[in-house]
């Protein structure tokens, strides 16, 4: 082989390698999955976001705070070598919900996993004989109405993606609470919202079954977040006295691990089911 022929052969080999790498990168991008996590910049939502980042999901993080106030959390998620966008908006508002979903799909080209995690506690705890309508409406608007209609919106887009791509996979994960079944008479609106979200899980699981889109519910117990910081002393004492079988607080990472397992498809035949992450709090004991 002459020198010119050898040079051409080497160049051709390099070009082939470059093309192979290019196609590999294109395929990797096409195969990457994305997740939208409401309330994903702190607490349980952030624990879920980290777990899905470890799994390689690109993330759309929804929250109410200015983006400048959550840059630390977003940067930490990006350290897992995934793409992260912030979708600020109130999921209790219809226009905001539409904008959140559009931004997510426009950024990633797909939406594989929805995690309905955003939730608020009553601003003040009232005995249910004194609960004002304003508190009831405020809590249910975010914790139930927002999650219901966001699921409705995302489910339609997931069905569209299923119809255009037979290999597309999707699931929806609702984060409720042991309060769906455990009574707290001084925050009835919160309990009602979580019980309603539990029923919404079963409703959407039944409706989306024909499309092979499973819908799951995770019920955390007493979990260490900013929402529970004000009652830490109370629950430290109760846990020590046996409130939970496992004598410790739950952590956002505990919920994150459960969500990651569901998103991976580790429970493909369990749509509509509840995953308890409560340290045994709800086990009936004598």
C-alpha positions as CSV (number, residue, x, y, z in Angstrom):
1,X,0.0,0.0,0.0
2,X,1.3,3.4,-1.0
3,X,1.6,6.3,1.5
4,X,-1.4,8.2,0.0
5,X,-3.5,5.1,0.1
6,X,-2.5,4.4,3.7
7,X,-3.3,8.0,4.7
8,X,-6.8,7.8,3.0
9,X,-7.4,4.5,4.7
10,X,-6.6,5.9,8.1
11,X,-8.7,9.0,7.5
12,X,-11.6,6.7,6.5
13,X,-11.2,4.7,9.6
14,X,-11.2,7.8,11.8
15,X,-14.3,9.1,10.0
16,X,-16.1,5.8,10.6
17,X,-15.2,5.9,14.3
18,X,-16.4,9.5,14.5
19,X,-19.7,8.5,12.9
20,X,-20.1,5.5,15.2
21,X,-19.5,7.8,18.2
22,X,-22.0,10.3,16.8
23,X,-24.7,7.7,16.3
24,X,-24.0,6.3,19.8
25,X,-24.4,9.8,21.3
26,X,-27.6,10.4,19.3
27,X,-29.0,7.0,20.4
28,X,-28.1,7.8,24.0
29,X,-29.9,11.1,23.9
30,X,-32.9,9.5,22.2
31,X,-33.0,6.8,24.9
32,X,-32.6,9.1,27.9
33,X,-35.6,9.5,30.0
34,X,-37.0,12.5,31.8
35,X,-39.0,13.1,34.9
36,X,-41.1,16.0,36.2
37,X,-41.1,16.3,40.0
38,X,-43.4,18.8,41.6
39,X,-42.0,20.3,44.8
40,X,-38.7,18.8,43.8
41,X,-36.2,21.3,45.1
42,X,-36.3,20.4,48.8
43,X,-37.6,17.8,51.3
44,X,-39.0,14.6,50.0
45,X,-39.1,15.9,46.4
46,X,-35.4,16.6,46.4
47,X,-34.7,13.1,47.8
48,X,-36.7,11.7,44.9
49,X,-34.9,14.0,42.4
50,X,-31.5,12.8,43.6
51,X,-32.5,9.2,43.3
52,X,-33.8,9.7,39.7
53,X,-30.7,11.6,38.8
54,X,-28.6,8.6,39.9
55,X,-30.7,6.6,37.5
56,X,-29.8,9.0,34.7
57,X,-33.1,10.8,34.3
58,X,-33.1,14.4,33.0
59,X,-35.1,16.4,35.5
60,X,-37.7,19.1,35.4
61,X,-38.0,20.5,38.9
62,X,-41.1,22.4,39.8
63,X,-41.4,24.8,42.7
64,X,-42.8,28.1,43.9
65,X,-39.6,29.8,44.9
66,X,-37.5,32.1,42.6
67,X,-34.9,30.1,40.7
68,X,-32.2,32.1,42.3
69,X,-33.2,30.6,45.7
70,X,-32.9,27.0,44.5
71,X,-29.7,27.1,42.4
72,X,-27.8,25.1,45.1
73,X,-30.2,22.2,44.8
74,X,-30.3,22.4,41.0
75,X,-26.5,22.4,40.8
76,X,-26.3,19.4,43.1
77,X,-28.6,17.5,40.8
78,X,-26.6,18.5,37.7
79,X,-23.5,17.1,39.4
80,X,-25.0,13.6,38.5
81,X,-24.4,14.5,34.8
82,X,-28.0,14.9,33.9
83,X,-29.8,17.9,32.4
84,X,-31.9,19.8,34.9
85,X,-34.4,22.6,34.3
86,X,-36.5,24.6,36.8
87,X,-40.2,25.1,36.1
88,X,-41.5,27.7,38.5
89,X,-45.2,27.7,38.9
90,X,-48.3,26.9,41.1
91,X,-49.7,23.5,40.1
92,X,-53.0,24.7,41.5
93,X,-53.3,27.1,38.6
94,X,-54.4,25.7,35.2
95,X,-52.2,28.0,33.0
96,X,-49.2,27.4,35.2
97,X,-49.7,23.6,34.9
98,X,-49.8,23.8,31.1
99,X,-46.6,26.0,31.0
100,X,-44.8,23.5,33.3
101,X,-45.6,20.5,31.0
102,X,-44.8,22.4,27.8
103,X,-41.5,23.6,29.1
104,X,-40.6,20.0,30.2
105,X,-41.5,18.4,26.8
106,X,-39.9,21.3,24.8
107,X,-36.7,20.9,26.7
108,X,-36.4,17.1,26.7
109,X,-38.6,16.0,23.8
110,X,-40.4,13.6,26.1
111,X,-41.8,13.0,29.6
112,X,-41.5,9.5,31.0
113,X,-42.2,10.0,34.7
114,X,-44.5,12.4,36.6
115,X,-44.0,12.6,40.4
116,X,-46.8,14.4,42.1
117,X,-45.0,15.4,45.3
118,X,-45.8,19.1,45.9
119,X,-47.8,19.5,49.0
120,X,-48.5,22.1,51.7
121,X,-49.6,21.9,55.3
122,X,-52.3,24.2,56.7
123,X,-50.8,27.5,57.7
124,X,-52.4,27.0,61.0
125,X,-53.8,23.8,62.5
126,X,-57.5,24.0,63.4
127,X,-59.7,21.5,65.1
128,X,-62.1,20.3,62.4
129,X,-65.0,22.0,64.2
130,X,-63.2,25.3,63.5
131,X,-61.5,24.7,60.1
132,X,-62.1,27.8,57.9
133,X,-63.0,27.3,54.2
134,X,-59.9,29.4,53.2
135,X,-57.6,26.8,54.8
136,X,-59.5,23.9,53.3
137,X,-59.4,25.5,49.8
138,X,-55.7,26.4,50.0
139,X,-54.6,22.9,51.0
140,X,-56.8,21.0,48.6
141,X,-56.0,23.3,45.7
142,X,-52.3,22.3,45.7
143,X,-52.4,18.8,47.3
144,X,-55.3,17.3,45.4
145,X,-56.8,19.5,42.7
146,X,-53.3,20.5,41.3
147,X,-52.1,16.9,41.3
148,X,-55.3,15.6,39.7
149,X,-55.3,18.0,36.8
150,X,-51.6,17.8,36.3
151,X,-51.9,14.0,36.0
152,X,-54.7,14.5,33.6
153,X,-52.6,16.8,31.4
154,X,-49.5,14.7,31.5
155,X,-51.4,11.4,31.0
156,X,-52.7,12.7,27.7
157,X,-49.2,13.6,26.5
158,X,-47.9,10.2,27.6
159,X,-50.6,8.5,25.6
160,X,-49.6,10.6,22.5
161,X,-46.0,9.6,23.0
162,X,-47.0,5.9,23.3
163,X,-48.9,6.2,20.1
164,X,-46.0,7.6,18.2
165,X,-43.3,5.4,19.8
166,X,-44.0,1.8,20.7
167,X,-40.8,1.7,22.8
168,X,-41.8,4.6,25.0
169,X,-42.3,3.8,28.6
170,X,-44.0,5.9,31.3
171,X,-45.3,5.9,34.8
172,X,-46.9,8.3,37.3
173,X,-46.0,8.3,41.0
174,X,-48.2,10.1,43.6
175,X,-46.6,11.0,47.0
176,X,-49.4,10.9,49.5
177,X,-48.9,10.3,53.3
178,X,-49.9,8.0,56.1
179,X,-52.4,10.8,56.7
180,X,-54.5,9.3,53.9
181,X,-55.7,6.8,56.5
182,X,-54.4,8.0,59.9
183,X,-56.6,10.7,61.4
184,X,-55.3,14.1,62.6
185,X,-58.4,16.0,63.7
186,X,-56.4,19.3,63.9
187,X,-55.5,19.2,60.2
188,X,-58.5,17.6,58.6
189,X,-58.0,19.3,55.2
190,X,-54.5,17.8,54.9
191,X,-55.9,14.3,55.6
192,X,-58.7,14.7,53.2
193,X,-56.4,15.9,50.4
194,X,-54.1,12.8,50.9
195,X,-57.0,10.4,51.0
196,X,-58.3,12.0,47.8
197,X,-54.9,11.6,46.2
198,X,-55.0,7.9,47.1
199,X,-58.2,7.5,45.2
200,X,-56.9,9.5,42.3
201,X,-54.0,7.0,42.1
202,X,-56.5,4.1,41.7
203,X,-58.7,6.1,39.2
204,X,-55.8,6.9,36.9
205,X,-54.3,3.4,37.3
206,X,-57.6,2.0,36.0
207,X,-57.9,4.5,33.2
208,X,-54.4,4.2,31.9
209,X,-54.1,0.5,32.2
210,X,-54.9,0.0,28.5
211,X,-51.9,2.2,27.6
212,X,-49.5,0.3,29.9
213,X,-48.9,3.4,32.0
214,X,-48.8,2.3,35.6
215,X,-49.7,4.7,38.4
216,X,-48.4,4.2,41.9
217,X,-48.7,5.7,45.3
218,X,-46.0,6.1,47.9
219,X,-47.1,6.9,51.5
220,X,-44.3,8.3,53.6
221,X,-44.6,8.4,57.4
222,X,-42.9,10.8,59.7
223,X,-40.2,12.2,57.5
224,X,-37.5,14.7,58.4
225,X,-38.1,17.8,56.2
226,X,-38.6,21.5,56.6
227,X,-42.3,20.8,56.9
228,X,-41.8,18.7,60.1
229,X,-39.0,20.8,61.6
230,X,-41.4,22.5,63.9
231,X,-42.6,19.2,65.5
232,X,-39.2,17.5,65.8
233,X,-39.2,17.4,69.6
234,X,-42.8,16.0,69.6
235,X,-42.0,13.1,67.2
236,X,-38.5,12.4,68.7
237,X,-40.4,11.5,71.9
238,X,-43.1,9.6,70.1
239,X,-40.7,7.6,68.0
240,X,-38.6,6.8,71.1
241,X,-41.8,5.6,72.8
242,X,-42.6,3.2,69.9
243,X,-44.7,5.1,67.4
244,X,-42.8,3.4,64.6
245,X,-41.5,-0.2,64.5
246,X,-38.2,1.1,63.2
247,X,-37.1,3.7,65.8
248,X,-36.0,6.5,63.6
249,X,-37.3,9.3,61.5
250,X,-37.9,8.6,57.8
251,X,-35.6,10.5,55.4
252,X,-36.3,11.9,51.9
253,X,-33.8,9.4,50.6
254,X,-36.0,6.6,51.8
255,X,-38.8,7.8,49.6
256,X,-36.4,8.5,46.8
257,X,-35.3,4.8,46.7
258,X,-38.9,3.7,46.5
259,X,-39.6,6.1,43.7
260,X,-36.5,5.1,41.7
261,X,-37.6,1.4,41.9
262,X,-41.0,2.3,40.6
263,X,-39.6,4.5,37.8
264,X,-37.1,1.7,36.8
265,X,-40.0,-0.6,36.3
266,X,-39.2,-3.0,39.1
267,X,-42.9,-3.3,39.9
268,X,-44.4,-3.8,36.4
269,X,-47.5,-5.7,37.6
270,X,-48.4,-3.5,40.6
271,X,-50.3,-0.5,39.1
272,X,-52.6,1.2,41.5
273,X,-50.8,-0.1,44.5
274,X,-49.5,1.7,47.6
275,X,-45.8,1.5,48.7
276,X,-45.5,2.2,52.5
277,X,-42.4,4.1,53.6
278,X,-43.3,4.7,57.2
279,X,-41.0,2.5,59.3
280,X,-43.9,0.3,60.3
281,X,-46.0,3.2,61.8
282,X,-49.2,1.9,60.3
283,X,-48.8,-1.8,61.4
284,X,-51.6,-2.6,63.8
285,X,-50.1,-3.7,67.1
286,X,-51.5,-4.8,70.5
